[in-house]
């Protein structure tokens, strides 16, 4: 006896008001109100990449979520870096870091760049 494959991530129904995506648990429903123009574009583009409009929209949403998560991670890392600078005041000259990095990539032994301490009043 063959096992059934995994359930689809979402099921799709169309209505006059737009497109409704249903979550697999059945306890969450999300409606997307699409203009006729956007719905037509989605259909054409989905057909061009051999996808259903549903699969195309789910993939587009997943890509947008992943992109926004990466952006958030980048901003969080920048904020942590700024907090570390404010706490320590340590910076490095760009030229020194680039030289060190280039030497390391080339397999050369090289000294780490010299840290520069910025006074608290200037942080």
GROMACS elastic network, one bead per residue, 0.5 to 0.9 nm:
[ bonds ]
;  ai    aj funct       b0    kb
    4     7     6  0.83668   500
    5     8     6  0.88278   500
    6     9     6  0.86377   500
    7    10     6  0.82995   500
    7    24     6  0.74609   500
    8    11     6  0.67782   500
    8    24     6  0.71949   500
    9    22     6  0.87277   500
    9    23     6  0.68511   500
    9    24     6  0.58673   500
    9    58     6  0.85981   500
   10    21     6  0.62094   500
   10    22     6  0.53861   500
   10    23     6  0.50546   500
   10    24     6  0.55983   500
   10    54     6  0.84020   500
   10    55     6  0.87880   500
   10    58     6  0.79751   500
   11    20     6  0.84193   500
   11    21     6  0.59496   500
   11    22     6  0.52577   500
   11    23     6  0.70101   500
   11    24     6  0.74366   500
   11    54     6  0.79049   500
   12    19     6  0.72050   500
   12    20     6  0.59335   500
   12    22     6  0.63766   500
   12    54     6  0.61572   500
   13    18     6  0.89920   500
   13    19     6  0.61688   500
   13    20     6  0.54400   500
   13    21     6  0.68057   500
   13    22     6  0.81838   500
   13    54     6  0.87790   500
   14    17     6  0.80448   500
   14    18     6  0.62008   500
   14    20     6  0.61830   500
   14    21     6  0.88264   500
   15    18     6  0.53907   500
   15    19     6  0.60473   500
   15    20     6  0.75486   500
   16    19     6  0.82108   500
   17    32     6  0.85747   500
   17    33     6  0.62338   500
   17    34     6  0.77174   500
   17    35     6  0.89043   500
   18    31     6  0.73142   500
   18    32     6  0.59376   500
   18    34     6  0.51463   500
   18    35     6  0.74935   500
   18    36     6  0.83499   500
   18    39     6  0.80692   500
   19    30     6  0.87878   500
   19    31     6  0.59877   500
   19    32     6  0.52353   500
   19    33     6  0.63009   500
   19    34     6  0.69673   500
   19    39     6  0.86322   500
   19    54     6  0.87685   500
   20    29     6  0.72279   500
   20    30     6  0.59083   500
   20    32     6  0.59164   500
   20    33     6  0.82500   500
   21    29     6  0.62304   500
   21    30     6  0.52856   500
   21    31     6  0.60195   500
   21    32     6  0.75425   500
   21    54     6  0.81403   500
   21    58     6  0.87373   500
   22    25     6  0.84506   500
   22    26     6  0.66580   500
   22    27     6  0.83968   500
   22    28     6  0.65339   500
   22    30     6  0.62561   500
   22    31     6  0.83071   500
   23    26     6  0.55580   500
   23    27     6  0.70162   500
   23    28     6  0.55386   500
   23    29     6  0.61017   500
   23    30     6  0.77685   500
   24    27     6  0.79485   500
   24    28     6  0.82105   500
   25    28     6  0.71382   500
   26    29     6  0.74036   500
   34    37     6  0.79347   500
   34    38     6  0.60305   500
   34    39     6  0.58485   500
   35    38     6  0.52244   500
   35    39     6  0.61257   500
   35    40     6  0.85156   500
   36    39     6  0.51017   500
   36    40     6  0.60923   500
   36    41     6  0.86253   500
   37    40     6  0.51931   500
   37    41     6  0.62670   500
   37    42     6  0.87144   500
   38    42     6  0.60893   500
   38    43     6  0.85360   500
   39    42     6  0.51458   500
   39    43     6  0.62161   500
   39    44     6  0.87029   500
   39    53     6  0.84879   500
   40    43     6  0.51056   500
   40    44     6  0.62112   500
   40    45     6  0.86046   500
   41    44     6  0.51217   500
   41    45     6  0.59983   500
   41    46     6  0.82986   500
   42    45     6  0.52140   500
   42    46     6  0.58068   500
   42    47     6  0.83707   500
   42    53     6  0.60410   500
   42    56     6  0.73729   500
   42    57     6  0.75799   500
   43    46     6  0.51839   500
   43    47     6  0.60925   500
   43    48     6  0.86058   500
   43    51     6  0.89079   500
   43    52     6  0.74800   500
   43    53     6  0.52471   500
   43    54     6  0.89408   500
   43    56     6  0.85273   500
   44    47     6  0.51994   500
   44    48     6  0.62513   500
   44    49     6  0.89721   500
   44    53     6  0.83993   500
   45    49     6  0.65297   500
   45    50     6  0.86882   500
   45    51     6  0.84868   500
   45    53     6  0.82020   500
   45    56     6  0.81959   500
   46    49     6  0.53446   500
   46    50     6  0.61426   500
   46    52     6  0.57384   500
   46    53     6  0.53457   500
   46    54     6  0.85047   500
   46    55     6  0.79518   500
   46    56     6  0.55932   500
   46    57     6  0.85266   500
   47    51     6  0.56857   500
   47    52     6  0.66595   500
   47    53     6  0.75718   500
   48    51     6  0.76357   500
   49    52     6  0.88702   500
   49    56     6  0.86694   500
   51    54     6  0.78881   500
   51    55     6  0.59897   500
   51    56     6  0.60421   500
   52    55     6  0.52109   500
   52    56     6  0.61579   500
   52    57     6  0.86513   500
   53    56     6  0.50046   500
   53    57     6  0.61437   500
   53    58     6  0.86046   500
   54    57     6  0.52630   500
   54    58     6  0.61876   500
   54    59     6  0.85581   500
   55    58     6  0.51385   500
   55    59     6  0.60316   500
   55    60     6  0.84736   500
   56    59     6  0.51992   500
   56    60     6  0.60939   500
   56    61     6  0.86633   500
   57    61     6  0.61092   500
   57    62     6  0.84947   500
   58    61     6  0.51943   500
   58    62     6  0.61172   500
   58    63     6  0.86018   500
   59    62     6  0.50259   500
   59    63     6  0.60728   500
   59    64     6  0.85684   500
   60    63     6  0.51340   500
   60    64     6  0.61968   500
   60    65     6  0.86330   500
   61    64     6  0.50976   500
   61    65     6  0.61400   500
   61    66     6  0.86054   500
   62    65     6  0.51160   500
   62    66     6  0.61546   500
   62    67     6  0.85842   500
   63    66     6  0.51147   500
   63    67     6  0.60886   500
   63    68     6  0.85815   500
   64    67     6  0.50760   500
   64    68     6  0.61156   500
   64    69     6  0.85269   500
   65    68     6  0.51542   500
   65    69     6  0.60913   500
   65    70     6  0.86485   500
   66    69     6  0.50742   500
   66    70     6  0.62513   500
   66    71     6  0.86581   500
   67    70     6  0.51632   500
   67    71     6  0.62457   500
   67    72     6  0.86781   500
   68    72     6  0.61191   500
   68    73     6  0.85965   500
   69    72     6  0.50304   500
   69    73     6  0.61898   500
   69    74     6  0.86109   500
   70    73     6  0.50216   500
   70    74     6  0.61415   500
   70    75     6  0.86475   500
   71    74     6  0.50579   500
   71    75     6  0.62351   500
   71    76     6  0.85632   500
   72    75     6  0.51369   500
   72    76     6  0.60458   500
   72    77     6  0.85546   500
   73    76     6  0.50349   500
   73    77     6  0.60981   500
   73    78     6  0.85680   500
   74    77     6  0.51589   500
   74    78     6  0.62094   500
   74    79     6  0.86814   500
   75    79     6  0.61533   500
   75    80     6  0.86219   500
   76    79     6  0.50879   500
   76    80     6  0.62129   500
   76    81     6  0.85639   500
   77    80     6  0.50798   500
   77    81     6  0.60806   500
   77    82     6  0.85861   500
   78    82     6  0.61349   500
   78    83     6  0.85989   500
   79    82     6  0.50742   500
   79    83     6  0.61717   500
   79    84     6  0.86128   500
   80    83     6  0.50689   500
   80    84     6  0.61741   500
   80    85     6  0.86458   500
   81    84     6  0.50687   500
   81    85     6  0.62338   500
   81    86     6  0.86547   500
   82    85     6  0.50265   500
   82    86     6  0.61459   500
   82    87     6  0.85377   500
   83    86     6  0.50393   500
   83    87     6  0.61002   500
   83    88     6  0.85937   500
   84    87     6  0.50325   500
   84    88     6  0.59992   500
   84    89     6  0.76930   500
   84    90     6  0.83785   500
   85    88     6  0.51857   500
   85    90     6  0.58804   500
   85    91     6  0.72684   500
   85   118     6  0.88815   500
   85   123     6  0.76694   500
   86    89     6  0.55078   500
   86    90     6  0.84128   500
   86   120     6  0.76613   500
   86   123     6  0.57153   500
   87    90     6  0.85907   500
   87   120     6  0.85063   500
   87   123     6  0.87565   500
   88    91     6  0.88633   500
   88   117     6  0.76909   500
   88   118     6  0.83480   500
   88   120     6  0.85290   500
   89   116     6  0.79411   500
   89   117     6  0.52125   500
   89   119     6  0.66209   500
   89   120     6  0.67684   500
   89   122     6  0.88002   500
   89   123     6  0.66210   500
   90   115     6  0.60615   500
   90   116     6  0.55301   500
   90   118     6  0.62667   500
   91   114     6  0.88936   500
   91   115     6  0.58147   500
   91   116     6  0.51681   500
   91   117     6  0.63700   500
   91   118     6  0.73515   500
   92    95     6  0.86100   500
   92    96     6  0.71604   500
   92    97     6  0.68079   500
   92   113     6  0.67357   500
   92   114     6  0.66626   500
   92   115     6  0.51981   500
   92   116     6  0.57285   500
   92   117     6  0.86621   500
   93    96     6  0.53296   500
   93    97     6  0.63837   500
   93    98     6  0.87468   500
   93   113     6  0.77219   500
   93   114     6  0.80288   500
   93   115     6  0.79471   500
   93   116     6  0.76702   500
   94    97     6  0.51895   500
   94    98     6  0.61186   500
   94    99     6  0.85586   500
   95    98     6  0.51833   500
   95    99     6  0.60989   500
   95   100     6  0.85532   500
   96    99     6  0.51678   500
   96   100     6  0.61027   500
   96   101     6  0.85225   500
   96   112     6  0.84169   500
   96   113     6  0.54671   500
   96   114     6  0.76987   500
   97   100     6  0.50819   500
   97   101     6  0.60125   500
   97   102     6  0.85198   500
   97   112     6  0.79396   500
   97   113     6  0.58510   500
   97   114     6  0.89146   500
   98   101     6  0.50374   500
   98   102     6  0.60040   500
   98   103     6  0.84656   500
   99   102     6  0.51657   500
   99   103     6  0.60926   500
   99   104     6  0.85472   500
   99   113     6  0.85598   500
  100   103     6  0.52091   500
  100   104     6  0.61452   500
  100   105     6  0.86687   500
  100   110     6  0.64285   500
  100   111     6  0.71310   500
  100   112     6  0.64616   500
  100   113     6  0.66316   500
  101   104     6  0.50947   500
  101   105     6  0.61782   500
  101   106     6  0.85900   500
  102   105     6  0.51646   500
  102   106     6  0.61880   500
  102   107     6  0.87202   500
  102   108     6  0.86853   500
  103   106     6  0.50326   500
  103   107     6  0.63364   500
  103   108     6  0.51400   500
  103   109     6  0.71053   500
  103   110     6  0.65859   500
  104   107     6  0.50478   500
  104   108     6  0.54395   500
  104   109     6  0.66538   500
  104   110     6  0.69882   500
  105   108     6  0.74816   500
  110   113     6  0.89685   500
  111   114     6  0.84557   500
  112   115     6  0.87632   500
  117   120     6  0.89870   500
  118   121     6  0.83029   500
  118   122     6  0.65652   500
  118   123     6  0.66716   500
  119   122     6  0.55419   500
  119   123     6  0.67110   500
  120   123     6  0.53178   500
